[in-house]
Amino acid sequence: MQVKFVMDTRSIKKVMANLRVMLEQAKIDAGAELETIGHYIMAESYAEAPFDTGTMHDSGYVEHAKVSKLGATVKIGYGGMNDKMNPDTGLMASEYALIVHEDESKHHPYGKTHFLKDPVERNVSTFNEKLAGRLRTSFSKGVK
């Protein structure tokens, strides 16, 4: 018995087109999951961030996902696009957020240093699992 399979260039082009569609959808889905992860990180970070006037806390942000040919990115942080001025010092949150985050010599009665880094490091494996799960779901849908 003999079986012959033939794949012509039209079939290959169709497969390649479908893979491109799936890749674009996967990047969109990855961006959505990264936004969810960003909000989770910021929720933990808010609970750990030093709190005096609330300026820095109020300057926290999670940007919407940006999808490019290379993938998806989400920026999170303090200051930046949501910068606020501290009413006591006149400084913008972006001027002191990094110092407050890194300077372990300063005591904060409410909060601690590394209030953004620590939530990321504590949860990195969970985030990887969530992102991988979202991508598995995305690829399993195929092309409609």
Phi and psi restraints in degrees (value plus and minus 20) as a CYANA .aco file:
   2 GLN   PHI    -155.8  -115.8
   2 GLN   PSI     116.3   156.3
   3 VAL   PHI    -143.3  -103.3
   3 VAL   PSI     117.5   157.5
   4 LYS   PHI    -143.3  -103.3
   4 LYS   PSI     106.8   146.8
   5 PHE   PHI    -129.9   -89.9
   5 PHE   PSI     116.6   156.6
   6 VAL   PHI    -148.3  -108.3
   6 VAL   PSI     112.8   152.8
   7 MET   PHI    -146.1  -106.1
   7 MET   PSI      93.1   133.1
   8 ASP   PHI    -112.5   -72.5
   8 ASP   PSI     156.5   196.5
   9 THR   PHI     -84.7   -44.7
   9 THR   PSI     -48.6    -8.6
  10 ARG   PHI     -84.7   -44.7
  10 ARG   PSI     -60.0   -20.0
  11 SER   PHI     -85.4   -45.4
  11 SER   PSI     -62.8   -22.8
  12 ILE   PHI     -83.6   -43.6
  12 ILE   PSI     -62.6   -22.6
  13 LYS   PHI     -82.7   -42.7
  13 LYS   PSI     -59.3   -19.3
  14 LYS   PHI     -85.1   -45.1
  14 LYS   PSI     -64.1   -24.1
  15 VAL   PHI     -80.3   -40.3
  15 VAL   PSI     -66.4   -26.4
  16 MET   PHI     -83.0   -43.0
  16 MET   PSI     -61.5   -21.5
  17 ALA   PHI     -82.5   -42.5
  17 ALA   PSI     -63.1   -23.1
  18 ASN   PHI     -83.7   -43.7
  18 ASN   PSI     -60.4   -20.4
  19 LEU   PHI     -84.0   -44.0
  19 LEU   PSI     -58.0   -18.0
  20 ARG   PHI     -83.9   -43.9
  20 ARG   PSI     -62.9   -22.9
  21 VAL   PHI     -81.5   -41.5
  21 VAL   PSI     -65.5   -25.5
  22 MET   PHI     -83.4   -43.4
  22 MET   PSI     -58.9   -18.9
  23 LEU   PHI     -84.1   -44.1
  23 LEU   PSI     -64.0   -24.0
  24 GLU   PHI     -82.3   -42.3
  24 GLU   PSI     -63.2   -23.2
  25 GLN   PHI     -85.8   -45.8
  25 GLN   PSI     -58.0   -18.0
  26 ALA   PHI     -83.4   -43.4
  26 ALA   PSI     -58.1   -18.1
  27 LYS   PHI     -86.0   -46.0
  27 LYS   PSI     -59.9   -19.9
  28 ILE   PHI     -84.3   -44.3
  28 ILE   PSI     -65.5   -25.5
  29 ASP   PHI     -84.2   -44.2
  29 ASP   PSI     -59.8   -19.8
  30 ALA   PHI     -83.4   -43.4
  30 ALA   PSI     -61.0   -21.0
  31 GLY   PHI     -80.9   -40.9
  31 GLY   PSI     -62.7   -22.7
  32 ALA   PHI     -83.0   -43.0
  32 ALA   PSI     -61.9   -21.9
  33 GLU   PHI     -87.7   -47.7
  33 GLU   PSI     -58.7   -18.7
  34 LEU   PHI     -83.1   -43.1
  34 LEU   PSI     -56.4   -16.4
  35 GLU   PHI     -83.0   -43.0
  35 GLU   PSI     -64.0   -24.0
  36 THR   PHI     -80.0   -40.0
  36 THR   PSI     -64.9   -24.9
  37 ILE   PHI     -82.6   -42.6
  37 ILE   PSI     -61.8   -21.8
  38 GLY   PHI     -79.1   -39.1
  38 GLY   PSI     -62.2   -22.2
  39 HIS   PHI     -86.6   -46.6
  39 HIS   PSI     -56.8   -16.8
  40 TYR   PHI     -84.0   -44.0
  40 TYR   PSI     -66.0   -26.0
  41 ILE   PHI     -79.8   -39.8
  41 ILE   PSI     -66.3   -26.3
  42 MET   PHI     -85.5   -45.5
  42 MET   PSI     -54.6   -14.6
  43 ALA   PHI     -81.2   -41.2
  43 ALA   PSI     -64.7   -24.7
  44 GLU   PHI     -87.1   -47.1
  44 GLU   PSI     -60.3   -20.3
  45 SER   PHI     -83.2   -43.2
  45 SER   PSI     -63.6   -23.6
  46 TYR   PHI     -76.3   -36.3
  46 TYR   PSI     -58.5   -18.5
  47 ALA   PHI     -89.0   -49.0
  47 ALA   PSI     -42.2    -2.2
  48 GLU   PHI    -125.0   -85.0
  48 GLU   PSI     -34.7     5.3
  49 ALA   PHI     -90.0   -50.0
  49 ALA   PSI     120.9   160.9
  50 PRO   PHI     -76.4   -36.4
  50 PRO   PSI     122.2   162.2
  51 PHE   PHI    -152.4  -112.4
  51 PHE   PSI      96.4   136.4
  52 ASP   PHI    -142.4  -102.4
  52 ASP   PSI     -96.3   -56.3
  53 THR   PHI    -111.5   -71.5
  53 THR   PSI     -35.0     5.0
  54 GLY   PHI      69.5   109.5
  54 GLY   PSI     -21.7    18.3
  55 THR   PHI     -81.7   -41.7
  55 THR   PSI     -71.0   -31.0
  56 MET   PHI     -83.8   -43.8
  56 MET   PSI     -65.7   -25.7
  57 HIS   PHI     -74.1   -34.1
  57 HIS   PSI     -65.7   -25.7
  58 ASP   PHI     -90.5   -50.5
  58 ASP   PSI     -35.0     5.0
  59 SER   PHI    -109.4   -69.4
  59 SER   PSI     -20.6    19.4
  60 GLY   PHI     -84.5   -44.5
  60 GLY   PSI     126.4   166.4
  61 TYR   PHI    -170.4  -130.4
  61 TYR   PSI     136.0   176.0
  62 VAL   PHI    -150.3  -110.3
  62 VAL   PSI      95.4   135.4
  63 GLU   PHI     -96.7   -56.7
  63 GLU   PSI     136.4   176.4
  64 HIS   PHI     -86.9   -46.9
  64 HIS   PSI     130.4   170.4
  65 ALA   PHI     -81.3   -41.3
  65 ALA   PSI     121.2   161.2
  66 LYS   PHI    -131.8   -91.8
  66 LYS   PSI     103.0   143.0
  67 VAL   PHI    -126.3   -86.3
  67 VAL   PSI     109.7   149.7
  68 SER   PHI    -152.3  -112.3
  68 SER   PSI    -198.2  -158.2
  69 LYS   PHI     -84.8   -44.8
  69 LYS   PSI     -40.0     0.0
  70 LEU   PHI    -108.9   -68.9
  70 LEU   PSI     -37.3     2.7
  71 GLY   PHI     128.6   168.6
  71 GLY   PSI    -166.7  -126.7
  72 ALA   PHI    -151.1  -111.1
  72 ALA   PSI     123.6   163.6
  73 THR   PHI    -156.0  -116.0
  73 THR   PSI     130.6   170.6
  74 VAL   PHI    -156.7  -116.7
  74 VAL   PSI     109.5   149.5
  75 LYS   PHI    -120.8   -80.8
  75 LYS   PSI     116.9   156.9
  76 ILE   PHI    -150.4  -110.4
  76 ILE   PSI     136.7   176.7
  77 GLY   PHI     143.9   183.9
  77 GLY   PSI    -182.2  -142.2
  78 TYR   PHI    -146.6  -106.6
  78 TYR   PSI     128.8   168.8
  79 GLY   PHI      60.4   100.4
  79 GLY   PSI    -148.6  -108.6
  80 GLY   PHI      29.8    69.8
  80 GLY   PSI    -149.6  -109.6
  81 MET   PHI     -87.3   -47.3
  81 MET   PSI     -34.4     5.6
  82 ASN   PHI    -140.1  -100.1
  82 ASN   PSI      12.6    52.6
  83 ASP   PHI     -78.6   -38.6
  83 ASP   PSI     122.1   162.1
  84 LYS   PHI    -151.4  -111.4
  84 LYS   PSI     132.5   172.5
  85 MET   PHI    -116.3   -76.3
  85 MET   PSI     112.3   152.3
  86 ASN   PHI     -93.5   -53.5
  86 ASN   PSI     102.1   142.1
  87 PRO   PHI     -88.1   -48.1
  87 PRO   PSI     -43.5    -3.5
  88 ASP   PHI    -101.5   -61.5
  88 ASP   PSI     -59.7   -19.7
  89 THR   PHI    -124.5   -84.5
  89 THR   PSI     -40.1    -0.1
  90 GLY   PHI      58.2    98.2
  90 GLY   PSI     -17.5    22.5
  91 LEU   PHI    -108.5   -68.5
  91 LEU   PSI     129.2   169.2
  92 MET   PHI     -98.6   -58.6
  92 MET   PSI     128.2   168.2
  93 ALA   PHI     -75.6   -35.6
  93 ALA   PSI     -56.7   -16.7
  94 SER   PHI     -84.0   -44.0
  94 SER   PSI     -41.3    -1.3
  95 GLU   PHI     -98.0   -58.0
  95 GLU   PSI     -43.8    -3.8
  96 TYR   PHI    -146.9  -106.9
  96 TYR   PSI     -25.3    14.7
  97 ALA   PHI     -79.0   -39.0
  97 ALA   PSI     -64.7   -24.7
  98 LEU   PHI     -85.9   -45.9
  98 LEU   PSI     -60.3   -20.3
  99 ILE   PHI     -82.7   -42.7
  99 ILE   PSI     -66.5   -26.5
 100 VAL   PHI     -82.8   -42.8
 100 VAL   PSI     -57.7   -17.7
 101 HIS   PHI     -87.9   -47.9
 101 HIS   PSI     -57.5   -17.5
 102 GLU   PHI    -120.7   -80.7
 102 GLU   PSI     -47.3    -7.3
 103 ASP   PHI     -98.9   -58.9
 103 ASP   PSI      76.2   116.2
 104 GLU   PHI     -94.9   -54.9
 104 GLU   PSI     -29.6    10.4
 105 SER   PHI     -98.6   -58.6
 105 SER   PSI     -36.7     3.3
 106 LYS   PHI    -110.7   -70.7
 106 LYS   PSI     117.0   157.0
 107 HIS   PHI    -115.1   -75.1
 107 HIS   PSI     113.1   153.1
 108 HIS   PHI    -134.7   -94.7
 108 HIS   PSI      96.8   136.8
 109 PRO   PHI     -82.0   -42.0
 109 PRO   PSI     -49.5    -9.5
 110 TYR   PHI    -148.0  -108.0
 110 TYR   PSI      85.4   125.4
 111 GLY   PHI      90.2   130.2
 111 GLY   PSI    -192.3  -152.3
 112 LYS   PHI    -174.6  -134.6
 112 LYS   PSI     152.0   192.0
 113 THR   PHI     -96.3   -56.3
 113 THR   PSI     149.7   189.7
 114 HIS   PHI      35.8    75.8
 114 HIS   PSI      15.1    55.1
 115 PHE   PHI     -92.1   -52.1
 115 PHE   PSI     -32.6     7.4
 116 LEU   PHI    -124.8   -84.8
 116 LEU   PSI     -61.8   -21.8
 117 LYS   PHI     -83.8   -43.8
 117 LYS   PSI     -64.0   -24.0
 118 ASP   PHI     -80.7   -40.7
 118 ASP   PSI     -66.9   -26.9
 119 PRO   PHI     -80.5   -40.5
 119 PRO   PSI     -54.9   -14.9
 120 VAL   PHI     -85.6   -45.6
 120 VAL   PSI     -70.4   -30.4
 121 GLU   PHI     -84.6   -44.6
 121 GLU   PSI     -56.9   -16.9
 122 ARG   PHI     -85.1   -45.1
 122 ARG   PSI     -49.9    -9.9
 123 ASN   PHI    -135.4   -95.4
 123 ASN   PSI     -11.3    28.7
 124 VAL   PHI     -78.3   -38.3
 124 VAL   PSI     -60.3   -20.3
 125 SER   PHI     -88.3   -48.3
 125 SER   PSI     -57.4   -17.4
 126 THR   PHI     -83.5   -43.5
 126 THR   PSI     -62.5   -22.5
 127 PHE   PHI     -84.4   -44.4
 127 PHE   PSI     -60.8   -20.8
 128 ASN   PHI     -81.4   -41.4
 128 ASN   PSI     -61.7   -21.7
 129 GLU   PHI     -84.2   -44.2
 129 GLU   PSI     -63.3   -23.3
 130 LYS   PHI     -83.8   -43.8
 130 LYS   PSI     -63.7   -23.7
 131 LEU   PHI     -85.5   -45.5
 131 LEU   PSI     -62.9   -22.9
 132 ALA   PHI     -82.4   -42.4
 132 ALA   PSI     -61.4   -21.4
 133 GLY   PHI     -82.4   -42.4
 133 GLY   PSI     -62.0   -22.0
 134 ARG   PHI     -84.0   -44.0
 134 ARG   PSI     -60.1   -20.1
 135 LEU   PHI     -90.1   -50.1
 135 LEU   PSI     -57.3   -17.3
 136 ARG   PHI     -79.5   -39.5
 136 ARG   PSI     -64.6   -24.6
 137 THR   PHI     -82.8   -42.8
 137 THR   PSI     -63.2   -23.2
 138 SER   PHI     -80.5   -40.5
 138 SER   PSI     -68.2   -28.2
 139 PHE   PHI     -89.9   -49.9
 139 PHE   PSI     -50.8   -10.8
 140 SER   PHI     -89.8   -49.8
 140 SER   PSI     -41.3    -1.3
 141 LYS   PHI     -90.7   -50.7
 141 LYS   PSI     -45.7    -5.7
 142 GLY   PHI      47.7    87.7
 142 GLY   PSI    -174.0  -134.0
 143 VAL   PHI    -127.3   -87.3
 143 VAL   PSI     113.2   153.2
